[in-house]
Amino acid sequence: MDDFTDRVAVVTGGAQGIGLGIARAFAAVGMRVVIADRSADSLSNAAEELRPTGAEVLTVRTDVRDAAQVQALADTVAGTFGGVDLICNNAGIWHLGAQWETDLTDWHQVVDVNMWGVVHGVRSFVPLLIKNPRGGHVVNVSSLAGVVAGPFRGPYTASKHAVVGISRGLRAELRARKANVGVSVVCPGKADTSIFDEISPSGTAGDQAPEDVLAAAESIRAFRAIPPDEVGLVVREGVARGDFWILPGVQGQTRAVVREAREMLKAFEEAETA
């Protein structure tokens, strides 16, 4: 997709952080932007910021964990604009803790937002994109944690790996149907957003988090961060080129990705010769 003018972009979790950075980037090139978010206050603030720039903005309060709310969002967009050109499944949350010490409520909350939010977005919006005579694009926001696993972030890592898998499978399915719909998966390194400020590592039975978990939280906060607006520009450029992998702010992480890939490749080679 290289012609954005007057086309319609929907961004979930779009009222702050990376989502707002993506919304700004698409609005700046003439797209009509639909921002979906759980927070009414954040939605109001985002609209107040973007509209004076001349952007056409629609805000819809949406909890992506709820399939019915995501379908209502899609129906609203279709009813307002007649269709959609781009869906960005961005909404995400975070939790730190050892997997066996993480409460099931936290597991479900993270997976419900990060993975099921993407599933609901795909189910509700891809049929509209397929029907669009101009074609369209799906942008699923994963993370560097979607390709490289780190300690004490089990629910987040699991959900973000799932987003990568969903995106790869979706690309293959759309190609099989010969649909004019592109797919991108965004795997940022640490972006300068409130998601990391809100880290609240859990301990066992409500006790203070173990020292290794607290140390992991501090190391994550110290990781090089890039501004959300920079992420938005990288995403927009990647969509314009039709890139599948969009990797903002991952400089310095190539070795970790190669190390994990080599480990898997070695295991497959050994299995082939066994």
Secondary structure, DSSP 8 states (H G I E B T S, - for coil): ----TT-EEEEETTTSHHHHHHHHHHHTTT-EEEEEES-HHHHHHHHHHHGGGT--EEEEE--TT-HHHHHHHHHHHHHHHSS-SEEEE-------B-GGGS-HHHHHHHHIIIIIHHHHHHHHHHHHHHH-TT-EEEEEE--GGGTS--TTBHHHHHHHHHHHHHHHHHHHHHHHTT-SEEEEEE--S-BSSHHHHT-----STT----HHHHHHHHHHHHS--B-HHHHHHHHHHHHHHT-SEE-TT-TT-HHHHHHHHHHHHHHHHHHHH-
